[in-house]
């Protein structure tokens, strides 16, 4: 089955609004013929301006995180409806930096995912194991727990809107990249769990992205694997030339 191919950039805590708009202007001339969907998860402060800059292009703007409440006395937090109002179309949830630096639990991520769907934001659910968990041969156990907890209240209809991103924590920002074979094994297991939860028809439609030191040199080998449908990219998404090179190799 043909699934949507997605190349998603995650800018994390980088760039000013002017730099972001300049990036969009530079990028759009390089990737206009791309068959892949191009997503950019930008800092909250620049969602509105980048969404305007991306109008009429194949670049989709989203956010890097959100709260599970619609509103309230939560200083420093942001709601899904605020992201949507600013122009975001998707949101990253459960990124390893949120899980491990900010100690977000599987249960909190589940609540946020449920809220994102209610607020008409496409969730990109990030999952992945640490080096210690991998060394202890707990990769599949960790992935299954993260998936089943996050998706426990998601209907079959809503599941078709969800994207999953496998990002082994040991490969993020470390320069280490899972070999295509290692990544494919994890992706195949993820699809197996999704099939158990939602059946083959839906699991075959869900795009599963790989994240972890993706760059122009390794994107083609990763994308050649059966269950890898795209990439979630950090550092290589900060430069428009490098990001465009990744996109155009898909």
C-alpha positions in Angstrom: 0.0 0.0 0.0 1.2 3.5 -0.8 1.5 5.6 2.3 2.1 9.3 2.7 5.8 10.1 2.8 6.6 12.9 5.3 9.8 14.7 5.9 9.4 16.7 9.1 11.8 19.2 10.5 12.0 20.0 14.2 13.7 23.3 14.9 13.6 22.9 18.7 14.8 26.1 20.4 16.4 27.8 17.4 15.8 30.8 15.1 14.1 34.1 15.3 11.0 34.9 13.4 12.9 36.8 10.7 15.3 33.9 10.3 12.4 31.5 10.1 10.6 33.5 7.4 13.8 33.8 5.4 14.2 30.0 5.7 10.7 29.4 4.2 11.4 31.8 1.4 14.6 30.0 0.6 13.3 26.5 1.0 10.1 26.8 -1.1 12.0 27.5 -4.3 14.0 24.3 -3.8 11.3 21.8 -2.9 8.3 22.8 -5.0 8.3 19.5 -7.0 8.7 17.2 -4.0 6.3 14.3 -3.8 6.9 14.1 0.0 4.8 16.2 2.5 7.1 18.7 4.1 6.4 19.5 7.8 8.1 22.1 9.9 7.7 22.1 13.7 8.7 25.6 14.7 8.9 27.5 18.0 5.6 28.9 19.2 6.6 32.5 18.6 7.0 32.1 14.9 4.0 29.8 14.0 1.9 32.7 12.7 4.5 34.3 10.5 5.9 31.0 9.1 2.3 29.8 8.4 1.7 33.0 6.4 5.1 32.6 4.6 4.2 29.0 3.7 0.7 29.7 2.3 0.3 28.3 -1.2 3.4 26.0 -0.9 3.8 22.3 0.0 5.2 23.3 3.4 3.0 22.6 6.5 3.7 24.4 9.7 3.2 22.8 13.2 4.2 23.1 16.8 6.6 21.2 19.0 4.4 20.6 22.1 1.1 21.6 23.7 -0.8 21.2 27.0 -3.7 18.8 27.5 -6.0 21.5 28.7 -8.1 23.9 26.6 -7.3 26.9 28.9 -6.5 27.6 32.5 -4.0 28.9 35.1 -1.0 27.1 33.6 1.7 29.7 33.4 4.1 29.2 30.5 1.9 26.5 28.8 0.1 26.7 25.5 -3.2 25.1 24.4 -4.0 23.3 21.2 -6.7 25.8 20.2 -4.0 28.6 20.5 -1.7 26.7 18.2 -4.5 26.1 15.7 -5.5 29.8 15.9 -1.9 30.8 15.1 -1.8 28.6 12.0 -0.4 25.3 13.2 -1.7 22.2 11.5 0.1 19.5 13.5 1.9 19.0 16.8 4.8 16.8 18.0 3.9 14.9 21.1 6.2 12.7 23.3 9.5 13.9 21.8 12.3 12.2 23.7 13.5 15.6 25.0 10.0 16.2 26.5 10.0 12.7 28.0 13.5 12.7 29.4 14.4 16.3 30.1 10.9 17.5 31.2 9.8 14.1 32.6 6.6 13.9 30.7 4.9 10.5 31.4 3.2 8.2 28.9 -0.1 9.1 30.6 0.4 12.8 30.1 1.3 12.3 26.5 -1.9 10.3 26.1 -4.0 13.2 27.4 -2.2 15.6 25.1 -2.8 13.4 22.1 -6.4 13.1 22.8 -6.7 16.9 23.2 -4.8 17.5 19.9 -7.3 15.4 18.0 -10.2 17.2 19.6 -8.6 20.5 18.6 -8.2 19.4 15.0 -4.4 19.2 15.2 -2.6 16.2 13.5 -0.5 14.5 16.2 2.9 13.2 15.5 3.5 10.7 18.3 7.2 10.3 19.1 8.3 7.0 20.7 11.7 5.4 21.3 14.0 3.6 23.7 17.1 4.8 25.5 20.5 3.1 25.1 20.1 1.4 28.5 16.7 0.0 27.5 18.2 -1.2 24.2 21.1 -2.8 25.9 18.7 -4.6 28.2 16.8 -5.9 25.2 13.7 -3.9 26.2 13.2 -2.0 22.9 10.0 -3.8 21.9 8.5 -3.7 25.4 9.2 0.1 25.6 7.7 0.8 22.2 4.6 -1.3 22.9 3.9 0.4 26.2 4.4 3.9 24.7 2.1 3.1 21.8 -0.7 1.4 23.8 -0.7 4.1 26.5 -0.8 7.0 24.1 -3.5 5.5 21.8 -5.7 4.0 24.4 -8.7 6.3 23.7 -8.1 6.9 20.0 -10.8 5.6 17.7 -10.2 3.9 14.4 -11.4 7.0 12.5 -9.1 9.3 14.5 -6.2 6.9 14.2 -6.0 7.6 10.5 -5.0 11.2 11.3 -2.1 10.1 13.6 1.6 9.9 12.5 4.1 7.9 14.5 7.8 8.8 14.7 10.3 6.2 16.0 13.2 8.1 17.4 15.7 6.0 19.4 16.9 8.3 22.2 20.5 7.0 21.7 20.5 8.3 18.2 19.2 11.9 18.8 21.8 14.6 18.6 24.6 12.0 19.1 25.7 11.5 15.6 24.7 7.9 15.9 22.1 6.6 13.5 20.3 3.3 13.6 21.3 1.3 10.5 18.4 0.9 8.0 18.1 -2.7 9.2 17.8 -1.7 12.9 15.3 1.1 12.1 13.2 -1.2 9.8 13.0 -3.8 12.5 11.6 -1.3 15.0 9.2 0.1 12.4 8.0 -3.3 11.5 7.3 -4.0 15.2 5.5 -0.7 15.6 3.3 -1.6 12.6 2.6 -5.0 14.2 1.4 -3.4 17.4 -0.8 -0.9 15.4 -2.2 -3.9 13.5 -3.1 -5.6 16.8 -4.9 -2.4 17.9 -6.6 -1.3 14.7 -6.4 -4.1 12.1 -4.3 -4.4 8.9 -6.2 -1.9 6.8 -5.6 1.0 9.2 -2.1 0.0 10.3 -1.1 -0.2 6.6 -2.2 3.5 6.1 -0.2 5.0 9.0 3.0 6.8 8.2 5.9 5.8 10.5 8.8 8.2 10.4 12.4 7.6 11.6 14.2 10.2 13.7 17.8 10.2 14.8 20.7 12.0 13.1 19.1 11.8 9.7 21.1 13.6 7.0 21.5 13.7 3.2 24.0 10.8 3.4 21.6 8.3 5.0 18.1 9.3 4.0 17.9 7.2 0.8 19.0 4.0 2.5 16.4 4.6 5.3 13.6 5.4 2.9 14.3 2.2 0.9 13.0 0.1 3.8 9.5 -1.2 3.6 8.1 0.3 6.8 10.0 3.6 6.9 7.7 6.3 5.4 9.7 9.4 6.1 11.9 11.2 8.7 11.7 13.5 11.7 14.8 15.6 11.4 16.5 17.9 13.9 19.9 19.5 13.1 19.7 18.9 9.4 16.4 20.8 9.2 18.0 24.1 10.4 19.8 24.8 7.1 17.5 25.2 4.0 20.0 23.7 1.6 20.7 20.6 3.7 17.0 20.2 4.5 16.1 20.5 0.8 18.7 18.0 -0.1 17.2 15.5 2.3 13.7 16.2 0.9 14.7 15.9 -2.7 16.4 12.5 -2.2 13.1 11.0 -1.2 
